[in-house]
Amino acid sequence: MTSLLRYHFINYLRTYKYVPPFTIFILCLVVNYTFTPNPILNSYSFTAIILFFLMGWFTVTLFHAEDEGQKVITTLHAKSRTRYNLGIFIICVLIGLFLSCVSVIYPTLIGAFGEKPRFIHQLLGFLSHFSLAVLAIALSAIFTRELVNNKQNTWWGVLAILIVSVVIATLKETILQIKGLIWLLPPVRFSLEIMSSEDSIKSIPNSFYWQFAWIFIYASFVILLFFLLSNRKRK
């Protein structure tokens, strides 16, 4: 698996498809923290949403880094399509992990906040970024060429599901009136609710951990669905 991960990563670097989303990520960070001081959690919430959208971009370009012919050869070396796709998911998660750390550490290093962030701020900031990054990876993978034949439909599908996920988060009260529906929809709202807390927060309520956990669990279910649909499509 290590060799497969190394191959996926090096091959992705050679495509330069990561340049546009990574450039936008850096620009958003720089622009967001150009004027100081900034509120801590609200600022982290904004960059977490930016990362949420950009991870969809990274995910699609990673899954489409190889042409169909090369993909067949790589799959043969990987010994299974499942192993091949699992390697891509791992690379996506590692990218999300790296960018989440940058999003939290960068403003701290340049002193962009009105007060020095405490560990609780940085922990919430990291969980907010990383949980939404993993959720974006899961949702975007459903629209990659592994399941969607039309490349144009892939990009429209990814953009639509990510935008709808954020819009749903703002319509929480309306959706709650439909019993049970709230648990079927992408839980972006949990991250936004948590990050709307005051910067004076002294401790993390246990409910916050459960909400972050549900985002990861939901993403895991979607990834599992991806593999089930992928295997079913090949039969």
C-alpha positions in Angstrom: 0.0 0.0 0.0 2.9 2.4 0.7 4.2 2.0 -2.8 0.7 2.7 -4.2 0.3 5.8 -2.0 3.7 7.1 -3.2 2.7 6.5 -6.8 -0.7 8.3 -6.4 1.0 11.3 -4.8 3.9 11.6 -7.2 1.6 11.1 -10.2 -0.8 13.8 -8.9 2.2 16.2 -8.4 3.2 15.7 -12.0 -0.3 16.6 -13.3 -0.2 20.1 -11.7 -3.9 19.9 -11.3 -3.5 20.8 -7.6 -2.1 24.2 -8.5 -5.4 26.1 -8.9 -7.1 24.9 -5.7 -3.9 25.2 -3.7 -3.4 28.7 -5.0 -6.9 29.8 -4.1 -6.5 28.3 -0.7 -3.3 30.3 0.0 -4.9 33.5 -1.4 -8.0 33.1 0.8 -5.8 32.6 3.9 -3.7 35.6 3.1 -6.7 37.9 2.2 -8.7 36.7 5.2 -6.0 37.6 7.6 -4.7 40.7 5.9 -6.5 43.1 8.3 -6.1 42.5 12.0 -7.3 41.8 14.6 -9.7 39.0 13.7 -12.1 36.9 15.8 -10.7 33.5 16.3 -13.5 31.0 15.9 -15.4 33.0 13.3 -12.3 33.2 11.2 -11.6 29.5 11.5 -15.3 28.9 10.5 -14.8 30.9 7.3 -11.6 29.2 6.2 -13.1 25.8 7.1 -15.9 26.4 4.6 -13.4 27.5 2.0 -11.5 24.3 2.6 -14.8 22.4 2.3 -15.2 23.6 -1.3 -11.6 23.3 -2.3 -11.3 19.7 -1.0 -14.1 18.8 -3.5 -11.7 20.2 -6.2 -8.7 18.3 -4.9 -10.8 15.1 -4.7 -12.0 15.1 -8.3 -8.6 16.0 -9.7 -7.0 13.2 -7.7 -9.5 10.6 -8.9 -9.1 11.9 -12.5 -5.3 12.2 -12.4 -4.8 9.3 -14.7 -6.4 8.6 -18.1 -8.4 5.5 -18.4 -5.6 3.4 -20.0 -3.1 4.2 -17.3 -5.7 3.6 -14.6 -6.2 0.1 -15.8 -2.5 -0.6 -15.6 -2.2 0.9 -12.1 -5.3 -1.1 -11.0 -3.6 -4.3 -12.1 -0.5 -3.4 -10.1 -2.7 -2.5 -7.1 -4.4 -6.0 -7.5 -7.9 -4.6 -7.0 -10.0 -1.6 -7.9 -11.0 -1.2 -4.2 -7.3 -1.0 -3.2 -6.7 1.5 -6.0 -9.5 3.8 -4.8 -8.6 3.3 -1.1 -5.2 4.7 -1.9 -6.7 7.8 -3.5 -9.0 8.3 -0.5 -6.0 8.1 1.8 -4.1 10.7 -0.2 -7.1 13.0 -0.2 -7.4 12.7 3.6 -3.7 13.5 4.0 -4.1 16.6 1.9 -7.1 17.6 4.0 -5.0 17.0 7.2 -2.1 19.1 5.9 -4.3 22.0 4.8 -6.3 21.9 8.1 -3.1 22.3 10.1 -1.9 25.2 7.9 -5.3 26.9 8.3 -5.0 26.8 12.1 -1.3 27.4 12.4 -0.8 30.2 9.9 -3.0 32.9 11.5 -1.5 32.1 14.9 2.1 32.5 13.7 1.4 35.9 12.1 -0.6 37.2 15.1 -3.8 37.7 13.1 -6.2 37.5 16.1 -7.2 40.0 18.7 -5.9 37.6 21.4 -3.5 34.7 21.5 -5.4 31.5 20.6 -5.6 29.0 23.4 -5.4 25.2 22.9 -9.2 25.0 22.9 -9.4 27.4 20.0 -6.9 25.6 18.0 -8.5 22.2 18.7 -11.9 23.4 17.6 -10.4 25.1 14.6 -8.6 21.9 13.5 -11.6 19.7 14.1 -13.8 22.1 12.1 -11.4 22.2 9.1 -10.5 18.5 9.1 -14.1 17.2 9.6 -15.4 19.3 6.8 -12.5 18.3 4.6 -13.2 14.6 5.1 -16.9 15.3 4.5 -16.2 17.1 1.2 -13.9 14.2 0.1 -16.7 11.7 0.7 -19.5 13.7 -1.0 -17.3 14.6 -4.0 -16.1 11.0 -4.6 -19.7 10.0 -5.3 -19.5 12.2 -8.5 -16.1 11.1 -9.8 -15.8 9.1 -13.0 -15.8 5.9 -10.9 -19.6 6.3 -10.7 -20.4 9.1 -13.2 -19.6 8.6 -16.8 -20.0 12.2 -18.0 -17.1 14.5 -16.9 -19.3 17.6 -17.1 -21.8 16.0 -14.8 -19.0 15.2 -12.3 -18.2 18.9 -11.8 -21.8 20.1 -11.7 -22.6 17.3 -9.3 -19.7 18.1 -6.9 -20.5 21.8 -7.0 -24.2 21.2 -6.4 -23.8 18.8 -3.5 -21.3 21.1 -1.7 -23.4 24.2 -2.2 -26.6 22.4 -1.1 -24.8 21.1 2.0 -23.9 24.6 3.1 -27.3 26.0 2.2 -29.0 23.2 4.3 -26.8 24.3 7.2 -28.5 27.7 7.1 -32.0 26.2 7.0 -31.7 24.1 10.1 -34.9 25.3 11.8 -37.0 24.6 8.7 -35.5 21.1 8.1 -35.9 20.1 11.8 -39.7 20.3 11.2 -39.4 17.2 8.9 -38.8 14.4 11.3 -35.7 12.3 10.6 -34.6 14.2 7.5 -31.9 16.1 9.5 -29.9 12.9 10.0 -29.9 12.1 6.2 -28.5 15.4 5.1 -24.8 16.4 5.1 -24.0 17.6 8.7 -22.1 20.8 7.8 -24.4 22.6 10.2 -22.7 21.0 13.2 -19.4 22.6 12.4 -20.9 26.0 11.8 -22.9 25.8 15.0 -19.8 24.9 17.0 -17.7 27.6 15.5 -20.3 30.2 16.2 -19.3 29.9 19.9 -17.8 32.9 21.6 -14.0 33.2 21.7 -14.3 33.4 25.5 -15.3 29.7 25.6 -13.4 28.0 28.5 -14.1 24.3 27.8 -15.4 22.1 25.1 -18.9 20.7 25.8 -19.2 16.9 25.3 -21.9 17.6 22.7 -19.3 19.2 20.5 -17.3 16.0 20.4 -20.4 14.0 19.4 -21.3 16.5 16.7 -17.8 16.3 15.2 -17.9 12.5 15.5 -21.2 12.4 13.6 -19.6 14.4 10.7 -16.8 11.7 10.5 -19.3 8.9 10.8 -21.5 10.4 8.1 -18.5 10.8 5.8 -17.5 7.2 6.5 -21.0 5.9 5.5 -20.8 7.9 2.2 -17.4 6.5 1.5 -18.7 3.0 2.2 -21.6 3.8 -0.2 -19.0 4.8 -2.8 -17.3 1.4 -2.6 -20.6 -0.5 -2.7 -21.8 1.4 -5.8 -18.4 1.1 -7.4 -18.3 -2.7 -6.9 -21.9 -3.0 -8.1 -21.2 -1.0 -11.2 -18.3 -3.3 -12.2 -20.5 -6.4 -12.0 
